[in-house]
Amino acid sequence: MFPQAEVTAVDGAPELLARATQRAKRLGVRLRTQVAEFPEGLTDLGPAELVWSGQVVHHVGDQQGALNQLVGLLGPGGVLAIVEGGLPTRLLPRDLGFGRPALQARLDVAMADRFSQMRAELPGSVAVVEDWPSMLRAAGLNEVRSKTFLVDHPAPLAEVPRQWVRRSLERQRAMLGERMDAEDVTTLDRLLDPTDPAGVDRRADLFLLTAKTVYFGRRSDH
Ligand SMILES: C[S@@+](CC[C@H](N)C(=O)[O-])C[C@H]1O[C@@H](n2cnc3c(N)ncnc32)[C@H](O)[C@@H]1O
């Protein structure tokens, strides 16, 4: 959208920044990168016209403090956009033909519990009502709005989204195995078995449906 823009990519993981560098070269984007473990390491950044934070604020103990800090990087009239919330991803039919139906609903609950535990264990964790528009206003932004983007890959899935589904279920199997009952773990193992015709590598009814929400607001000039 902004071919003249100078972009600084910031993340705690150097591997991710290396991927961003490769992609920027391919797309002709002028990019520099900076490794920073939020909330430290941002002091030499800014002022920026646009700060975009993709699913990072929820990894910081004090989410309102993080938003305040990101707003501090904006020049007058600058915009902060954060990707948070949205909808859980849907990948599988309710009834897979084996196992107990509605596996995804139970994965969502296990994921939500794990997420709450992850937040509670973060250094300096602060409980807050996760009303993102109010939090952006409290950080000093005006004209706060949101827009939600549908991600819709219908069945049958092409190879790339199919691989994404596999990796996503592998991650959930590793993270949530202890929170799921034995029958659901067996179902997940069958889905991940590359030799099983009903597994994710071979079944024709996989899809990828989700929605990503971006909340954004402008720093007033006054
Ligand atoms: C869900 S991923 C999102 C990745 C990417 N921003 C995107 O929108 O696709 C969360 C990212 O937050 C980064 N992250 C988590 N905690 C962080 C922290 N305290 N400081 C900097 N980066 C952090 C992780 O390294 C990871 O890349």
The ligand as an SDF file (V2000), in Angstrom:
LIG
                    3D

 27 29  0  0  0  0  0  0  0  0999 V2000
    0.9970  -15.1450   17.3750 C   0  0  0  0  0  0  0  0  0  0  0  0
    2.6220  -14.6860   16.8960 S   0  0  0  0  0  0  0  0  0  0  0  0
    2.2600  -13.3770   15.7410 C   0  0  0  0  0  0  0  0  0  0  0  0
    3.3650  -13.1820   14.7460 C   0  0  0  0  0  0  0  0  0  0  0  0
    3.2060  -11.9890   13.8040 C   0  0  0  0  0  0  0  0  0  0  0  0
    3.2970  -10.7250   14.5220 N   0  0  0  0  0  0  0  0  0  0  0  0
    1.9290  -12.0590   13.0250 C   0  0  0  0  0  0  0  0  0  0  0  0
    1.1090  -11.1480   13.1230 O   0  0  0  0  0  0  0  0  0  0  0  0
    1.7250  -13.0180   12.3000 O   0  0  0  0  0  0  0  0  0  0  0  0
    3.1530  -13.8420   18.3300 C   0  0  0  0  0  0  0  0  0  0  0  0
    4.4900  -13.1990   18.1650 C   0  0  0  0  0  0  0  0  0  0  0  0
    4.7550  -12.4030   19.3060 O   0  0  0  0  0  0  0  0  0  0  0  0
    6.1410  -12.4620   19.5870 C   0  0  0  0  0  0  0  0  0  0  0  0
    6.2720  -12.0750   20.9880 N   0  0  0  0  0  0  0  0  0  0  0  0
    5.6570  -12.6330   22.0450 C   0  0  0  0  0  0  0  0  0  0  0  0
    5.9980  -12.0140   23.1810 N   0  0  0  0  0  0  0  0  0  0  0  0
    6.8410  -11.0170   22.8250 C   0  0  0  0  0  0  0  0  0  0  0  0
    7.5320  -10.0200   23.5650 C   0  0  0  0  0  0  0  0  0  0  0  0
    7.4220   -9.9090   24.8920 N   0  0  0  0  0  0  0  0  0  0  0  0
    8.3140   -9.1650   22.8730 N   0  0  0  0  0  0  0  0  0  0  0  0
    8.4320   -9.2360   21.5350 C   0  0  0  0  0  0  0  0  0  0  0  0
    7.8000  -10.1680   20.7840 N   0  0  0  0  0  0  0  0  0  0  0  0
    7.0170  -11.0520   21.4330 C   0  0  0  0  0  0  0  0  0  0  0  0
    6.5110  -13.8890   19.2870 C   0  0  0  0  0  0  0  0  0  0  0  0
    7.9040  -14.0260   19.0450 O   0  0  0  0  0  0  0  0  0  0  0  0
    5.6580  -14.1740   18.0450 C   0  0  0  0  0  0  0  0  0  0  0  0
    6.3680  -13.8860   16.8750 O   0  0  0  0  0  0  0  0  0  0  0  0
  1  2  1  0
  2  3  1  0
  2 10  1  0
  3  4  1  0
  4  5  1  0
  5  6  1  0
  5  7  1  0
  7  8  2  0
  7  9  1  0
 10 11  1  0
 11 12  1  0
 11 26  1  0
 12 13  1  0
 13 14  1  0
 13 24  1  0
 14 15  1  0
 14 23  1  0
 15 16  2  0
 16 17  1  0
 17 18  1  0
 17 23  2  0
 18 19  1  0
 18 20  2  0
 20 21  1  0
 21 22  2  0
 22 23  1  0
 24 25  1  0
 24 26  1  0
 26 27  1  0
M  CHG  2   2   1   9  -1
M  END
$$$$
